[in-house]
Structure formats: structure tokens, C-alpha cells
Amino acid sequence: MIQPRTNPADNKIPRLLAVANQKGGVGKTTTAVNLATALCAVGQKVLLVDLDSQGNASTGLGVRRAEIQKSTYDVLFGEADVLDVAVKTKVPRLSLAPSSLHLAGAEIELVTAEEREYCLRKALRKPLPYDYVIIDCPPSLSLLTLNAFVAVDSIVVPLQCEFYALEGLSHLVKTIERVQRSFNPGLDIHGVVLTMYDPRNRLSGAVASDVRKYFGDKVYKTVIPRNVRLSEAPSYGLPAIVYDMKCPGAQAYIHLASEIIRRERDLRKEKIIKEEQVA
């Protein structure tokens, strides 16, 4: 079902967040889907943009490929407005801009596109009837991911508690710095969320300690534990928070959403203080 358009006068430019990590299997899509759901649970209106050709965020919200008429591919190349692509989900206040297999070929098409780095920014950075737009990025540092980084305000980085994850994080940080210099000076890391945390595993504790030492307050206090329910939920086309709200994984994402909202409030206060000092 297509999301009905609303009165443009009621819209504002939403906060845009990308959930990204070039390493696969770190809980990126799980984080995007459940963070979006948790934000909706506390009264926010959210659009989840599935920018991964695998379409796991779409299927995880119960949207089947056969039902998709327009996708983020069409938004990316200016063939459809994001409001015409957005579909309602089973979660109140949560809409989805679904993925399609066409995104797999988008990398090649973007190479020759005019202002190729800004395609998604033009489509999303405008008044929309949402408080947040969350982009689920592909598990690679590709042109699609670059488009997301140029479009958003901040990046949420899911980091699996294992040794190789730290090495991948350093590459991601360098990419973000290059994007800041060349395309989006306002871009920053909103926070790093530790995923698949197992308190019984010494390595999990060691990785968590190293990440907090390096990134300090950028690491969210909330950690996402290893949890079977988080893995089961997508097969039912539901976020874990809907599938089993009482499970440890779902509760962790609810706490993460609250922490992000608090950070957003602090960021707004800092911005107001800086503007007053300049004036």
C-alpha cells in the first residue's frame, strides 16, 4: 500500500542517519530495523530507506519483492519521489522505502551519472513528513554507501565484538574523513554500537574496552547482546521489538533509541549555544 502524501506545509527536513559498516554480518540491518522501530515506539515518525540490493531490511519488515512497484533505485535516479515509493509497515509510524534487485546494477550506472555523489542527498534532504530518515547501507564502501554518507547528518556504526571488526572500523573512519573534506563537511559519527556482545567471552570485553578507549563518548552505553530472538524475527517479517519485545535484544534496542534521542537533544542544545555565541 502506498503511503499517502501529506500537506507539504506540515513537513520539515528530518534528521538523517545512516547505519553503516563495510563489514558484513555485524548486525547492521538488524540495528537499522530495530532502531527505526524503537524510535517509532517512543512517538517518532520514521522512514527506513533500504539501500542494500539484498533487501534484508525490506523482508525483515514483511515487504515481499513481488509486491514492490517502485524502490530506492527509482528514488536514487530521480525516477520517483521518495513519498511515492514509501510503503506502510506493520509498525505504526514506520514507513519503508524498499530495496530492489536493480540496486545491484546501480553501481555501474552511477559511474556516469551527473553529480553521482549527490543523487540520494537531492532526494532526501528536503521537507518530509518524518522525524527521522534511517538508511540501511550496503555492507561495502561503494558508491551507494558514499551517496548515503553525502546525504545524512550522522552515521551509526554497528560494531561486532570481535578482533577483525576493529581493523575494518579504521578503514570506515578514514572514508568518513574523506567524505567530510570533499562532499559533506557536517558529517560525523553519531555513535558506535557494540553488537553481538557475549559477556562470557573475554574477547568481547577486550574489544569493547579498546573501542571505548579510542572513541570515548562516541560509543553508546547500550550494548546489543547475542540473542536468538534477534535472528528469528526477520523470518517472520517482523522487527524483534514486535516479535518479542521482552527478549534481551529487543530491550537493548529500546534503550539504544532512548540514548540516541538524548544525544540528539544534547546536540540541539550545543547548536543553539554556538549560534547564540556567534550572534
C-alpha positions in Angstrom: 0.0 0.0 0.0 1.4 3.4 -1.0 1.9 5.9 1.8 -0.5 8.8 1.2 1.0 12.2 0.7 0.6 14.8 3.4 0.4 18.6 3.3 3.9 19.9 2.5 3.3 22.8 4.9 3.3 20.3 7.7 6.7 18.9 6.7 10.2 19.7 7.9 13.7 18.4 7.0 14.1 15.3 9.1 17.3 14.1 10.9 19.1 11.7 8.5 21.1 8.8 9.9 23.0 6.1 8.1 23.6 2.7 9.7 26.8 1.6 8.1 29.7 -0.7 8.3 31.6 -2.1 5.3 32.0 -5.5 7.1 29.0 -7.8 6.7 27.5 -9.8 9.5 27.9 -7.2 12.2 24.1 -6.7 12.8 23.8 -3.6 10.5 20.3 -4.4 9.1 19.1 -5.7 12.5 20.2 -2.4 14.0 18.6 -0.3 11.3 15.2 -2.2 11.5 15.0 -2.3 15.3 16.3 1.2 15.9 13.7 2.5 13.5 11.0 0.5 15.3 12.2 1.6 18.7 12.1 5.3 17.7 8.5 4.8 16.4 7.7 3.2 19.8 8.5 6.4 21.6 6.4 8.5 19.2 8.8 9.4 16.3 7.8 9.2 12.7 10.4 7.3 10.8 11.3 6.4 7.2 13.6 3.5 6.8 15.5 3.6 3.4 16.7 0.1 2.3 19.8 0.9 0.1 21.1 -2.7 0.1 20.3 -4.7 -3.0 19.9 -7.8 -0.8 16.8 -6.2 0.6 17.1 -7.7 4.0 15.6 -4.6 5.7 12.6 -4.9 3.4 11.9 -8.6 4.0 12.6 -8.1 7.7 9.6 -5.7 7.8 7.4 -8.1 5.9 7.6 -6.5 2.4 8.0 -9.1 -0.3 9.9 -8.3 -3.5 6.9 -9.3 -5.7 4.9 -6.5 -4.0 7.4 -3.8 -4.8 6.5 -1.5 -7.6 8.9 1.4 -7.0 12.1 1.2 -5.0 15.1 3.1 -3.7 16.6 2.5 -7.1 13.9 4.8 -8.7 14.5 7.4 -5.9 18.3 7.3 -6.5 18.0 8.1 -10.2 15.2 10.6 -9.9 12.5 8.4 -11.5 10.2 8.6 -8.4 9.8 10.8 -5.3 10.6 9.1 -2.0 7.0 9.7 -0.8 5.6 7.8 -3.8 8.0 4.9 -3.1 7.3 4.7 0.7 5.0 2.0 1.9 3.4 1.5 5.3 4.7 -1.3 7.5 3.1 -3.3 10.3 4.8 -0.9 12.8 2.8 2.3 13.5 4.5 5.4 12.3 7.2 3.4 10.4 7.4 3.7 6.6 9.8 1.9 4.3 11.4 2.8 1.0 12.1 -0.7 -0.2 15.0 -2.2 -2.0 15.0 -4.0 -5.3 17.5 -6.1 -7.3 18.0 -3.2 -9.6 20.3 -1.7 -7.0 22.8 -4.4 -7.8 23.5 -2.6 -11.1 23.2 0.9 -9.7 27.0 1.0 -9.0 27.7 0.8 -12.7 25.0 3.3 -13.7 26.2 5.8 -11.0 29.7 5.9 -12.5 28.5 8.0 -15.4 25.7 9.9 -13.6 26.0 13.6 -13.2 26.9 14.7 -9.7 26.8 11.0 -8.8 27.7 11.5 -5.2 24.6 13.8 -4.6 21.8 11.7 -6.0 20.4 10.5 -2.7 21.0 13.8 -1.0 18.8 15.6 -3.6 16.1 13.0 -3.0 16.1 13.0 0.8 17.4 16.4 2.1 14.1 18.3 1.8 10.9 18.7 3.9 9.3 15.3 4.6 6.6 14.1 7.0 9.1 12.2 9.2 11.2 13.0 12.3 14.0 10.6 11.2 15.2 9.0 8.0 17.4 6.0 8.6 19.3 4.5 5.8 20.4 0.9 5.8 23.6 0.9 3.8 25.2 -2.0 1.8 28.0 -3.9 3.5 30.7 -2.2 1.5 32.3 1.2 0.9 30.6 1.6 -2.5 29.0 4.4 -4.5 25.7 3.6 -2.8 27.3 4.0 0.6 29.0 7.2 -0.5 25.6 8.5 -1.6 24.3 7.8 1.9 27.2 9.5 3.6 26.8 12.6 1.5 23.1 12.7 2.2 23.0 12.2 6.0 23.8 14.2 9.1 25.4 11.4 11.1 26.4 7.7 11.0 25.5 5.0 13.4 28.2 2.3 13.3 27.3 -1.2 14.5 30.5 -3.0 15.6 30.6 -6.7 16.2 32.7 -7.6 19.3 35.5 -9.4 17.5 39.1 -8.7 16.6 38.7 -8.1 12.8 35.9 -5.6 13.4 38.4 -3.1 14.8 40.6 -3.2 11.7 37.5 -2.6 9.5 36.5 0.3 11.7 39.7 2.2 11.0 39.0 2.0 7.2 35.5 3.3 7.8 36.8 6.3 9.8 39.2 7.2 7.0 36.4 7.1 4.5 34.2 9.3 6.6 37.0 11.8 6.9 37.4 11.9 3.1 33.7 12.5 2.7 33.9 15.3 5.2 36.7 17.0 3.3 35.2 16.6 -0.2 31.4 16.4 0.0 29.7 16.7 3.4 31.6 18.8 6.0 28.8 18.4 8.5 29.0 14.6 8.6 30.1 12.9 11.8 29.8 9.6 13.6 26.7 9.8 15.8 27.9 6.8 17.7 29.3 3.2 17.7 27.0 0.5 19.0 28.6 -2.7 20.1 26.7 -5.7 18.8 26.7 -9.5 19.4 28.2 -8.9 22.8 28.8 -12.0 24.9 29.8 -11.2 28.5 31.1 -14.8 28.9 33.6 -14.2 26.1 36.8 -12.4 27.1 37.3 -11.1 23.6 34.0 -9.3 23.7 35.1 -7.5 26.8 38.5 -6.7 25.3 37.1 -5.3 22.1 34.6 -3.2 23.9 37.3 -1.8 26.1 39.5 -1.0 23.2 36.7 0.7 21.3 35.7 2.8 24.3 39.3 3.8 24.8 39.7 5.0 21.2 36.2 6.6 20.6 35.3 7.6 24.2 31.9 9.1 24.5 31.1 8.3 20.8 30.5 4.7 21.9 26.9 4.2 23.1 26.5 2.9 26.7 23.9 0.4 25.4 25.4 -2.9 24.0 23.4 -5.3 21.9 23.8 -8.9 23.3 23.9 -12.1 21.3 20.2 -13.1 21.2 18.4 -15.9 19.3 15.2 -13.8 19.0 17.0 -11.1 17.1 17.9 -13.8 14.5 14.5 -15.4 14.4 12.4 -12.2 14.0 13.2 -11.4 10.3 12.0 -14.9 9.2 8.5 -13.7 10.4 8.8 -10.4 8.6 8.9 -8.6 12.0 11.3 -6.5 14.0 12.5 -8.2 17.1 10.8 -5.5 19.2 7.4 -6.6 17.7 8.3 -10.3 17.6 9.3 -10.5 21.3 9.6 -7.2 23.0 10.7 -8.7 26.3 13.7 -10.5 24.8 17.1 -9.0 25.8 17.9 -8.0 22.2 14.7 -6.0 21.8 15.1 -4.3 25.2 18.6 -3.3 24.2 17.4 -1.6 21.0 14.7 0.2 23.0 17.4 1.5 25.3 19.6 2.5 22.3 16.8 4.5 20.8 16.4 6.4 24.1 20.1 7.1 24.2 20.1 8.4 20.7 17.2 10.7 21.4 19.1 12.0 24.4 22.2 12.7 22.3 20.0 14.4 19.7 18.6 16.7 22.4 22.2 17.5 23.6 23.3 18.2 20.1 20.5 20.6 19.6 21.4 22.4 22.8 25.0 22.7 21.7 24.0 24.0 18.4 21.8 26.7 19.9 24.6 27.8 22.3 27.1 28.1 19.4 24.6 30.1 17.4 24.0 32.5 20.3 27.8 32.9 20.8 28.2 33.8 17.2 25.3 36.3 17.3 
